[in-house]
């Protein structure tokens, strides 16, 4: 159960934390994000460059542009604090092709014996992020990595969610291997999550 409910939407909670933790950020309802072709969960092509085929379907969402409450398009920058809406622990921190990925395990959110994990990729982790350390709702995970344009990909946040067994070996959490692990079930971060606590 989360906040006394059997369903919740991670992206909505994430937006609320972004708004409360960063002055000047607001989202047009319901979620405000602007998705170009290739940015959504399951996309088979990239949204940058020539839109080349991805080696695996997109494991999450790419977040960069959003519509604010004034109706103006805004962009996430390296000054924006990326904040977790859920408490948990840092399972691992790994390198990715734009920066680092912070993998969080949320043991209080379980579904049929599996724990929820969230991943914040292409970021510079906050100095408080340590493998095995705890995070509370509202804690800063990091900021978007700045200045990697040499690889031809715009700086952005990649956000993934998945269910996995509590005993999942953190050394297996890397790109793109984790998505093929039998213990892992990817979740579209845009969908409402329904908990079945059996």
Rosetta blueprint (number, residue, H / E / L):
1 X L
2 X E
3 X L
4 X L
5 X E
6 X L
7 X E
8 X E
9 X L
10 X H
11 X H
12 X H
13 X H
14 X H
15 X H
16 X H
17 X H
18 X H
19 X H
20 X H
21 X H
22 X L
23 X L
24 X L
25 X L
26 X L
27 X L
28 X L
29 X L
30 X L
31 X L
32 X L
33 X E
34 X E
35 X L
36 X L
37 X L
38 X L
39 X L
40 X L
41 X L
42 X L
43 X L
44 X L
45 X E
46 X L
47 X L
48 X L
49 X L
50 X L
51 X L
52 X L
53 X E
54 X L
55 X L
56 X L
57 X L
58 X L
59 X L
60 X L
61 X E
62 X E
63 X E
64 X L
65 X E
66 X E
67 X E
68 X L
69 X L
70 X L
71 X L
72 X L
73 X E
74 X E
75 X E
76 X L
77 X L
78 X L
79 X L
80 X L
81 X L
82 X E
83 X E
84 X L
85 X L
86 X L
87 X L
88 X E
89 X E
90 X E
91 X E
92 X E
93 X E
94 X E
95 X E
96 X L
97 X L
98 X L
99 X L
100 X E
101 X E
102 X E
103 X E
104 X E
105 X E
106 X E
107 X E
108 X E
109 X E
110 X E
111 X E
112 X L
113 X L
114 X E
115 X E
116 X E
117 X E
118 X E
119 X E
120 X E
121 X E
122 X E
123 X E
124 X E
125 X E
126 X L
127 X L
128 X L
129 X L
130 X L
131 X L
132 X L
133 X L
134 X E
135 X E
136 X L
137 X L
138 X L
139 X L
140 X E
141 X E
142 X E
143 X E
144 X E
145 X L
146 X L
147 X L
148 X L
149 X H
150 X H
151 X H
152 X L
153 X L
154 X L
155 X L
156 X L
157 X E
158 X E
159 X E
160 X E
161 X E
162 X E
163 X E
164 X E
165 X E
166 X L
167 X L
168 X L
169 X L
170 X H
171 X H
172 X H
173 X L
174 X L
175 X L
176 X L
177 X H
178 X H
179 X H
180 X H
181 X L
182 X L
183 X L
184 X E
185 X E
186 X E
187 X E
188 X L
189 X L
190 X L
191 X L
192 X L
193 X E
194 X E
195 X L
196 X L
197 X L
198 X L
